[in-house]
Amino acid sequence: VIEKALGYGFKHVVYRVTTADLVASAAAASVNVAKLPVGAVVISAWYDLVTVFTSGSITALSCSVGVAADVDAFVTAGELLSGPPSAGRREIKGAWIDGDGRTVLGRFSATGGNLGNGTVSNLTAGKVDIHVIYTVAKDA
């Protein structure tokens, strides 16, 4: 995880997800990207596909960005097994205020098999960077 101060109270968090993070013995799993402080206002969220994911058994792999109660609160699901690197999804559904200090998650869903066996991933290559820019409301 890389967290950089951008000035004027804004922070930019980048979390790189690789096949080593996607080993769940299930078709879907979440990766913790950033723990937001109470009063955080998410300004922007997106992901950049650094290396296309590959697999011998998984036929589709999607990523969304959100929180536990709404796994696509910031970025709706997009495909990671196809498309050129850097073909990321950039979206935010309006500024989002967190009064509870939630954790931003990357949610990964596979079709055609489980992400892994609990220890080893069924994905053979791939990297995606998840980005979140936020600030903290002064009256929080």
C-alpha positions in Angstrom: 0.0 0.0 0.0 1.3 3.4 -0.9 -0.3 6.4 0.7 0.7 9.9 -0.4 -0.4 13.3 0.9 -1.5 15.4 -2.1 -1.7 18.7 -0.2 -4.7 20.6 1.2 -5.7 17.6 3.2 -6.1 15.2 0.3 -4.6 11.7 0.4 -4.1 9.2 -2.5 -3.9 5.5 -1.6 -2.7 2.9 -4.1 -3.0 -0.8 -3.5 -1.5 -3.3 -5.9 -3.4 -6.6 -6.1 -1.6 -9.6 -7.6 -2.4 -13.3 -8.0 -0.9 -13.8 -4.5 -3.8 -11.8 -3.1 -6.4 -13.9 -4.9 -6.2 -17.4 -3.4 -9.6 -17.8 -1.8 -11.3 -21.2 -2.3 -14.4 -19.3 -3.6 -15.5 -17.6 -6.7 -15.4 -14.2 -5.1 -13.2 -12.5 -2.5 -12.5 -9.0 -1.2 -9.1 -7.3 -0.7 -8.7 -4.5 1.9 -7.5 -1.4 0.0 -7.6 1.4 2.6 -9.1 2.0 6.0 -10.9 5.4 5.9 -10.8 7.6 8.9 -14.1 8.8 10.4 -15.4 11.7 8.3 -13.6 10.7 5.2 -14.9 12.1 1.9 -14.0 9.9 -1.1 -13.3 12.2 -4.0 -12.3 9.6 -6.6 -11.7 5.9 -7.0 -10.5 3.8 -10.0 -8.3 0.9 -11.0 -5.6 0.5 -13.5 -4.9 -2.9 -15.1 -1.1 -3.1 -15.0 -0.9 -6.7 -16.3 -3.9 -8.6 -17.8 -4.8 -11.6 -15.6 -4.5 -15.1 -17.0 -5.8 -18.5 -16.0 -6.2 -22.0 -17.3 -9.6 -22.5 -15.6 -11.1 -19.1 -14.8 -13.0 -17.7 -17.9 -13.8 -14.2 -16.5 -12.5 -12.1 -13.7 -14.1 -8.8 -12.6 -13.1 -6.1 -10.1 -15.3 -3.6 -8.4 -14.4 -1.0 -5.7 -16.6 -0.2 -2.7 -17.2 -1.1 0.9 -18.6 -4.2 2.6 -22.2 -3.0 2.5 -21.9 -1.9 -1.2 -19.1 -3.6 -3.0 -19.4 -1.3 -6.1 -20.1 2.0 -4.2 -17.2 3.6 -6.1 -16.4 1.5 -9.2 -18.8 -1.0 -10.9 -17.4 -4.3 -12.0 -15.0 -4.4 -15.0 -13.2 -7.3 -16.7 -9.6 -8.1 -15.9 -9.0 -11.1 -18.1 -9.1 -9.1 -21.3 -8.2 -5.6 -22.5 -4.9 -3.8 -22.7 -2.9 -3.0 -19.6 -3.8 0.5 -18.2 -7.4 0.0 -19.5 -8.7 0.9 -16.0 -12.1 1.9 -14.9 -12.4 5.4 -13.6 -15.6 6.4 -11.9 -17.1 7.7 -8.7 -20.8 7.9 -8.0 -20.6 11.4 -6.5 -18.6 12.4 -3.4 -19.1 9.8 -0.7 -18.9 10.7 3.0 -18.0 8.0 5.5 -19.0 8.7 9.1 -18.0 5.3 10.4 -14.4 4.8 9.3 -15.1 1.9 6.8 -12.6 0.0 4.8 -12.4 0.4 1.0 -12.4 -3.0 -0.7 -11.5 -4.4 -4.1 -14.1 -7.1 -4.8 -13.0 -9.8 -7.3 -15.4 -12.3 -8.8 -14.4 -15.2 -11.0 -16.4 -17.3 -13.5 -15.5 -20.8 -14.4 -13.8 -21.7 -11.1 -12.6 -20.6 -7.7 -10.0 -17.9 -7.4 -7.7 -20.5 -5.7 -7.5 -23.4 -3.3 -7.1 -21.3 -0.2 -3.3 -21.2 -0.6 -2.5 -21.0 -4.3 -4.2 -18.9 -6.9 -5.8 -20.4 -10.0 -4.7 -17.2 -11.8 -1.3 -17.5 -13.4 -0.5 -13.8 -13.9 -1.9 -10.4 -13.4 -1.7 -7.1 -11.5 -4.2 -4.3 -10.9 -3.6 -1.0 -9.0 -6.7 0.3 -7.0 -6.6 4.0 -6.3 -8.6 6.0 -3.8 -8.4 9.8 -3.3 -10.0 11.1 -0.1 -10.0 14.0 2.4 -11.4 14.3 5.9 -14.3 16.7 6.6 -13.2 19.3 9.2 -16.4 19.0 11.2 -16.2 15.2 11.4 
